[in-house]
Amino acid sequence: MHSGSWECTETAEWLLNRTKICPVLAIICGSGLGGLADKLEESVTFNYEDIPRFPTSTVPGHAGKLIFGRLMGHDCVCMQGRFHFYEGYSIHTVSYPVRVFSLLGVKTLIVTNAAGGLNASYNVGDIMIIKDHINMPGFSGQNPLCGPNDERFGVRFPCMSDAYDSELKSKLRGAAEAMGVAHFIREGVYCMLAGPSYETIAECKLLQKLGADAVGMSTVPEVLVARHCGLRVLGLSLITNKVITDYDSEEKANHEEVLRTTQRQTKLLQDLVLKFIYKAHFTDKITKCCTRE
């Protein structure tokens, strides 16, 4: 499925006809972080499989629900579970929901993920504000913006030097300081690999030399499409494990460890995002929901 504008419009209109919520904020929840959606008030929930043209999630820890509601006074839509390239979806399908969000009127995207820590100073449980990314699949031509460009969404060659909004990053730090949890906050570069296998030791050492601070298997496609559509982006990585760089180590990366660490730090991350949203005072509200003509 290629994310053509008519398909996105069909999905957006189907959703608009079934909810009165006009979201200005979208949140994509990573592994085990779907509890943020449970905080929505006046919520309306749609299973992915019921939404026209929408793909479905197959990964443990991803519920597969799209939830509309009110969060800290703001109209919001939240994805409980995202889509991944390694599930067999095209890179266009992985990022499909973001174009739908743009048509719904969303102006700001918060994207979260669980990531492995490459930076030796990071600790398990830290929260990294993404300041930049390295798109490894993009080096081999896997970019969701490949193909015909729809000028109604954005320009042919979008700038990515400002992909992660500096004002949103600053407000997130302010929220962390207000909560007294600034010592958990890092800021660094996220690197996306295609997965689903975890990284080899040689690959981890290479990524460290390239300047990556954390590594995962998601997020970048959604951010590329969000910026193409003109959305502001805040990215957060929960460091759930430290990558292995010692050939004598008997430790092994595994998804169960990721989920266990995520469960321990979920409340902190949820509270931080809620505090950020409360302090952000989004002013880019629209008067009504509408799809682009």
Buried (B, 14 or more C-beta within 10 A) or exposed (E): EEBBBEBBBBBBBBBBEEBEBBBBBBBBBBBBBBBBBEBBEEBBBBEBEEBEBBBBBBBEBBBBBBBBBBBBEBBBBBBBBBBBBBBEBBBBBBBBBBBBBBBBBBBBBBBBBBBBBBBEEBEBBBBBBBBBBBBBBBEEEBBBBEEEBBEEBBEEEBEBEEBBBEEBBEBBBBBBEBBEBEEBBBBBBBBBBBBEEBBEEEBBBEBBEEEBBBBBBBBBBBBBBBBBBEBBBBBBBBBBBBBBBEEEEEEEBEBEBBBEBBBBBBEBBBBBBBBBBBEBEBEEEBEEBBBEE
